[in-house]
Amino acid sequence: MTTYDWIVIGNGITGAALSYELAHVGFSVLLLDQRDRPPSATRFSYGGVAFWAGTTDATQRLCQEGIDRHRQLSDELGVSTEFHERDLLMPVFPDDDLPALTHVYQRFHPQPTLIDRQTACELEPLLNPEAIAAAFVVKHGHVHPEKTAQAYNYAFQRLGGQMAIAPVQEIQTHQGKVTGVVTPTETYAGNQVVVCAGGMSRALLHPMQISVPCYFSHAELIETPPVDFTLRTVIMPANTRRFALEATVEQNQHENLWDEAGHEIAPPILDAGVFQFADGHLRLGQISRLLTDPHAPVDAAASERQIRAAIAHLIPALDGVPGQWHRCLVAFSGDRMPLVGALPERMGLHLFSGFSNPFAFIPPLAQRFAKSQAGEADPLIESLAPSRFKEQD
Ligand SMILES: Cc1cc2nc3c(=O)[nH]c(=O)nc-3n(C[C@H](O)[C@H](O)[C@H](O)COP(=O)(O)OP(=O)(O)OC[C@H]3O[C@@H](n4cnc5c(N)ncnc54)[C@H](O)[C@@H]3O)c2cc1C
């Protein structure tokens, strides 16, 4: 039986990028996903690259590396990621606290510009002027999320990487060291295993009595077929409630609840965003819920009505647009920084998940992680180790 240097669990954007970078530095790698085209966060993402959203030395550095990497990634991988840059328009609603938002946006680099309602509607003529008070605008990167993962997969396989469709049921260990993974039909041997299972990462590690500060929200959105009008901008509310929702998760207060089904950590939120892809189709929404059961039932009809009402108020042309409601899980960490590195509970076991600015940070961090595993010391990677939370306790 082949023993891989690395087994990567999950082929969303995290696993796709990391498997490629590990193969690129010379490791033999197996990449596993439970399904072909699963309903993952990567499948339903907007694919925005918020390279302006760094607020610390480390995050500004990662944002710069992220945008530099995206600008040349299609050439390197040999397949287009559909990367382009576009205006991101962030409406301020009449009941938002504009001075507080202005203070928040002053921390970013480059800083989004505050524009009045009329200028915002000139930039995006489909906006309802009655719905907004003002807006912030900034240049935003953009990729097609699934095509970016597929581009990584293509280049990974060209480097000799192996892919298989099989749900990982168990991570095997012997005497405290990882030996491989078990799927319903096969056992694969590996010296190192990295969990890139997004919102399912926590559940995958739980049977090993490993608790990681990796949580998940249930995200709900509507995807439309191509429409016959064109949005000039990407639209996301200035007051992004998803980040405030994630910030309500305090590790010590809620930790035990996350391993039991049936809890709702905080009330749901709705962010009325809209993104149009190159072929004209749109993704609308999103509602985020902190339900501790990854398979919790959700009232799809009520959720769809709520998203549609908010979007139609903002962009009347989208009232009644045909579309399909979807849901998925989105992973996040306890401090808005990713969880990247070894899990000290088992030798050879690693986590690469919990990103709050994933499309900006994953390309540089996947590359840095792979190089660090090949022997290049990297203090930034070390600072993101999941064990940082244990050190705080
Ligand atoms: C509507 C929406 C809009 C978004 N917009 C943006 C945006 O503009 N910019 C941005 O940066 N981010 C955005 N995000 C967030 C971003 O899409 C996600 O954080 C990111 O795609 C997560 O990637 P991932 O690889 O961690 O997880 P996922 O994409 O969920 O992938 C995890 C994979 O693991 C697999 N898996 C799970 N368990 C197992 C198992 N036991 N065995 C094998 N495989 C397994 C799953 O099948 C899945 O394919 C958005 C998300 C949503 C929902």
Ligand as a Chemical Component Dictionary entry (heavy atoms), coordinates in Angstrom:
data_LIG
# 
_chem_comp.id                   LIG 
_chem_comp.type                 NON-POLYMER 
_chem_comp.pdbx_formal_charge   0 
_chem_comp.three_letter_code    LIG 
# 
loop_
_chem_comp_atom.comp_id 
_chem_comp_atom.atom_id 
_chem_comp_atom.alt_atom_id 
_chem_comp_atom.type_symbol 
_chem_comp_atom.charge 
_chem_comp_atom.model_Cartn_x 
_chem_comp_atom.model_Cartn_y 
_chem_comp_atom.model_Cartn_z 
_chem_comp_atom.pdbx_ordinal 
LIG C1  C1  C 0 -22.614 33.079 0.357  1  
LIG C2  C2  C 0 -21.159 33.121 0.732  2  
LIG C3  C3  C 0 -20.363 34.167 0.270  3  
LIG C4  C4  C 0 -19.013 34.215 0.614  4  
LIG N1  N1  N 0 -18.258 35.217 0.094  5  
LIG C5  C5  C 0 -16.925 35.248 0.358  6  
LIG C6  C6  C 0 -16.121 36.234 -0.244 7  
LIG O1  O1  O 0 -16.597 37.092 -1.004 8  
LIG N2  N2  N 0 -14.795 36.238 0.038  9  
LIG C7  C7  C 0 -14.232 35.312 0.885  10 
LIG O2  O2  O 0 -13.009 35.352 1.101  11 
LIG N3  N3  N 0 -14.990 34.335 1.455  12 
LIG C8  C8  C 0 -16.308 34.280 1.214  13 
LIG N4  N4  N 0 -17.077 33.306 1.767  14 
LIG C9  C9  C 0 -16.438 32.349 2.682  15 
LIG C10 C10 C 0 -15.639 31.298 1.905  16 
LIG O3  O3  O 0 -16.365 30.883 0.786  17 
LIG C11 C11 C 0 -15.335 30.084 2.788  18 
LIG O4  O4  O 0 -14.798 30.493 4.015  19 
LIG C12 C12 C 0 -14.370 29.139 2.110  20 
LIG O5  O5  O 0 -14.847 28.757 0.829  21 
LIG C13 C13 C 0 -14.203 27.910 2.984  22 
LIG O6  O6  O 0 -13.386 26.994 2.312  23 
LIG P1  P1  P 0 -13.054 25.617 3.052  24 
LIG O7  O7  O 0 -12.170 24.854 2.178  25 
LIG O8  O8  O 0 -12.595 25.922 4.440  26 
LIG O9  O9  O 0 -14.469 24.897 3.266  27 
LIG P2  P2  P 0 -15.464 24.236 2.219  28 
LIG O10 O10 O 0 -15.505 24.960 0.948  29 
LIG O11 O11 O 0 -16.755 24.024 2.942  30 
LIG O12 O12 O 0 -14.790 22.825 1.917  31 
LIG C14 C14 C 0 -14.720 21.796 2.868  32 
LIG C15 C15 C 0 -14.717 20.480 2.092  33 
LIG O13 O13 O 0 -14.485 19.418 3.018  34 
LIG C16 C16 C 0 -15.239 18.320 2.575  35 
LIG N5  N5  N 0 -15.414 17.403 3.719  36 
LIG C17 C17 C 0 -16.029 17.667 4.887  37 
LIG N6  N6  N 0 -15.998 16.577 5.667  38 
LIG C18 C18 C 0 -15.341 15.618 4.981  39 
LIG C19 C19 C 0 -15.013 14.251 5.253  40 
LIG N7  N7  N 0 -15.346 13.649 6.402  41 
LIG N8  N8  N 0 -14.343 13.540 4.299  42 
LIG C20 C20 C 0 -13.987 14.132 3.117  43 
LIG N9  N9  N 0 -14.310 15.409 2.811  44 
LIG C21 C21 C 0 -14.961 16.144 3.731  45 
LIG C22 C22 C 0 -16.547 18.936 2.091  46 
LIG O14 O14 O 0 -17.244 18.061 1.208  47 
LIG C23 C23 C 0 -16.043 20.220 1.404  48 
LIG O15 O15 O 0 -15.822 20.036 0.032  49 
LIG C24 C24 C 0 -18.438 33.203 1.439  50 
LIG C25 C25 C 0 -19.222 32.136 1.874  51 
LIG C26 C26 C 0 -20.569 32.087 1.517  52 
LIG C27 C27 C 0 -21.388 30.913 1.970  53 
# 
loop_
_chem_comp_bond.comp_id 
_chem_comp_bond.atom_id_1 
_chem_comp_bond.atom_id_2 
_chem_comp_bond.value_order 
_chem_comp_bond.pdbx_ordinal 
LIG C1  C2  SING 1  
LIG C2  C3  SING 2  
LIG C2  C26 DOUB 3  
LIG C3  C4  DOUB 4  
LIG C4  N1  SING 5  
LIG C4  C24 SING 6  
LIG N1  C5  DOUB 7  
LIG C5  C6  SING 8  
LIG C5  C8  SING 9  
LIG C6  O1  DOUB 10 
LIG C6  N2  SING 11 
LIG N2  C7  SING 12 
LIG C7  O2  DOUB 13 
LIG C7  N3  SING 14 
LIG N3  C8  DOUB 15 
LIG C8  N4  SING 16 
LIG N4  C9  SING 17 
LIG N4  C24 SING 18 
LIG C9  C10 SING 19 
LIG C10 O3  SING 20 
LIG C10 C11 SING 21 
LIG C11 O4  SING 22 
LIG C11 C12 SING 23 
LIG C12 O5  SING 24 
LIG C12 C13 SING 25 
LIG C13 O6  SING 26 
LIG O6  P1  SING 27 
LIG P1  O7  DOUB 28 
LIG P1  O8  SING 29 
LIG P1  O9  SING 30 
LIG O9  P2  SING 31 
LIG P2  O10 DOUB 32 
LIG P2  O11 SING 33 
LIG P2  O12 SING 34 
LIG O12 C14 SING 35 
LIG C14 C15 SING 36 
LIG C15 O13 SING 37 
LIG C15 C23 SING 38 
LIG O13 C16 SING 39 
LIG C16 N5  SING 40 
LIG C16 C22 SING 41 
LIG N5  C17 SING 42 
LIG N5  C21 SING 43 
LIG C17 N6  DOUB 44 
LIG N6  C18 SING 45 
LIG C18 C19 SING 46 
LIG C18 C21 DOUB 47 
LIG C19 N7  SING 48 
LIG C19 N8  DOUB 49 
LIG N8  C20 SING 50 
LIG C20 N9  DOUB 51 
LIG N9  C21 SING 52 
LIG C22 O14 SING 53 
LIG C22 C23 SING 54 
LIG C23 O15 SING 55 
LIG C24 C25 DOUB 56 
LIG C25 C26 SING 57 
LIG C26 C27 SING 58 
# 
